[in-house]
């Protein structure tokens, strides 16, 4: 079956960038959450976005936000977004039909979204100024586009060299993430505010795991590639 990926170094570099993006974000999240001690940060209750608050302690969206290393989290999100966008453009060949264009488009929306979350914090100051709209657009954009991307990648797995297991996992993750997004929105608009951090993560983490699966799968798929020179040399040696 015809691949929708680029060949050679661009594809390998793109795969690596897609793989590294969520890992960098997770490291930034772990470090930032560990530094938040007053009150103690709870991933099952506190908003993920509050990790990026760089201002003084405040009550934002009915939760106390006090993140001493908020800039670390913001940097992690922006790097994640940039690496995802660049990685997708390097890995997928837009000349090969609608599918690569769709994947790259969804990756771009996701990357811009997560970057906006890092640039425009979910702070009271941004609520008052109206800049919170960029934060909200970014967060909801990445939750929707990122999970749809996981489904598209899963359905297109055979065209990008993913194993059947990775393809199924990506599809399931995307569907679970979309369900998590709906639950999260219901939780927000009904005012339950119960374990909201858990609901938010149920829409975000499937995307990140999906990118790890995609990036590592593309890396594995590229390993058998050899240059024509190496292939010819190997043939002469074997003869």
N, C-alpha and C positions, 0 to 999 in steps of 0.2 A: 504494500500500500504506500502511496506517495506521501512523503513527509511534508510538513508545513514549517519545518525548521530551517534555519540557515546552516551552512556547513562550516567546519573548521573552527578556528580560534574565536570568531564572534559568538558562535553558539555556545562554546565552552565557557567563555567569559560571562555571557548572559545567564547561563545556568547557575554559575557560581554566585552572581549578584543576587539572583532571585532566592537562592538558598541562604545567603548571609543576612539578607534584610530582616526577616523575622527573628533570627537569632540575636542580632544586635539589639532589636527592640526588647526582646525578653531580658537580656542582660541589663539594659537600662532600667527596665521595670523592676527587676529584682533589687538592684542597687538603690534605686529611688525609694522603693517601698520599705527597704530595710532601714533607711535613714529617717523615715517618718515615724517618730516615737511619741508624739504628743498631739492628739491621742494616738494610740497604736493603730497602724494601718491594717485594715482587714480586707483582703481581696474578695471575701464573700459578701461584704456589705458596701465598702466604699467604692465610689465611681473610679473607673480607670483614668478618666480625664483629669481628676483632681491631683493625680501624681504630677501633672505638668504645671501646677500653679507655682509661680515664682514670687508672688507677693506675700504680704503678711498673712497670718492665720485669719481665716474668714469662714463664714457660713454661706456656702454657695449651693443652691439647689437642695436645700434642707440637710446638707451634710457639712461637717467641719472639714475644711481644707487647710492642711498645714504641711507643705512638702518642701523641706530644706534643700533638696536636690532636684527641684522641679526642672531646672535647665537641662539636667542630664536626660530626663524623660523626654523633654521636648526635642532635644537633639536626636535621641534614638528614633523618635517618630519621623522626623524629617529625613534622616538617613534611610530609614526603611522605605519611605515613599520614593525617594530618588533612586535607590538601588532597584526597586521593583520596576519602575518605569524604564530605566536604562537597560536593565536586564531583559525585559520583555522585548524591547526594540532590537536588541542584539540577538536574541535567541530565535525569534519568530520571523519568518520571511513573509512580508506583507504582499509580495507578488504572487503568492500561492493560494489565492482565493479568499473567501469570506471568513473562514474559520480563524486564520491567523490575525486578520484585521479585528475580528470580534474579541479574541483573547487580548491583543495589545490594547484595544480600546478600553476594555474592562480593567486591565492592569493600570492603565493611565488614570482612569477615574479613581481607582483604589489608591494609587500612589499620591495623587493630588489630594485626595480626601484625608489620608493619614498625615500628610505634611501640613495641611491646614489645621488639623487638630493640634499639632506641635507649635505652629506659628501663632494661632489665635486661641488663647487659653479660655477655659470655661470659668472665668472669674467674674466677680460682681462688677468690676470696672468695665469689662467687655459687654456685660449685659446692659449696663447703663448707657454705653456708647453705641450699642447696636452691632458691634463687631462680633458678638456671639453668634450672629447668623452664619459667619464663615466657619466657626467651630462646629455648629450644628450641621451645616451642609456637608462639611468634611467627614464628620463622624457617621452620619447616616449614609453618605455616599459610599464610603468604604465598606460599611456593613452590607449594603445591598449589592454593589458591584463586585466586591471581593468574594462573596458567597456564590453569586451567579458565575463568576469566573471559575470557581472551583468545580461547579457542575459542568460548565463547558469544557474545561480541561479534562474532566473525567470521561465525558462522552467522546472527546476527541483523542483519548489516550493512545489509541493505536496509530494515530497520525503523528505523534510526537515521541514515540518510542517508549511510552510508559508500559509497565507490566499490567496485566489484568487486575492484579491486586491493588496496585496504586490507582488505577483508573476508577475502580469501584470505591476505594476509600475516599478519593477526591470528590466523587459524586455524592456520597453519603455525607461527607463533611459539609459540602455546600448546602445540601438540603437541611441538615441539622442547624447550620448557621442561620438560614433564612427563617426557620421555625423559631430559633432563639431570638432573632430580631423582632419578630411579631410579638413574642412573649414580652420582650423588653419594652416595646412601645406600649403594649397594654398596661404593663406595670407602671410606666411613666404617666400615661394619661389618666389612669384610674386612681392614681395617688396611693397605691399600695405601699410603695417605697420599702418593700421587704426584700432584704438580700439583693438590692438592686445591682450591686457590683457583680454578683453571680450571674444575673440575667444579662447584663451588658457583656460579660466575658463569654457567655454562651453564643453570642453573635460574632465576637471578635476572634476568639481562639481557633475556631474551625478554619478561618481564613489563613491564619498564620501557620497552622499545621499543614494546610493545603499547599502553601507556598514552599514549605520545607520538603514536602513530598514531591512537588513539581521540580524544584531545583535539584534535589538529590537524584530524582529519576532522570532528568536531562543529563546530569553529569555521568550517571551510569550508562546511559544510552550512547554517549559520545565516546566512551573509552575504546570501543573497538575500532574507531576511526584511525586510519593511518594515511600518511601522505602517499601520492603516487610513487615518489622516489623510494620511500621506505618499502612500499609494497613490491616494487621492482627489484630492489636489493634483496628482499627476503626470498623472492622467487628464484633469483640467481643462486643464492646460497643453498637453497633447498635442492636445486638441480645439480 
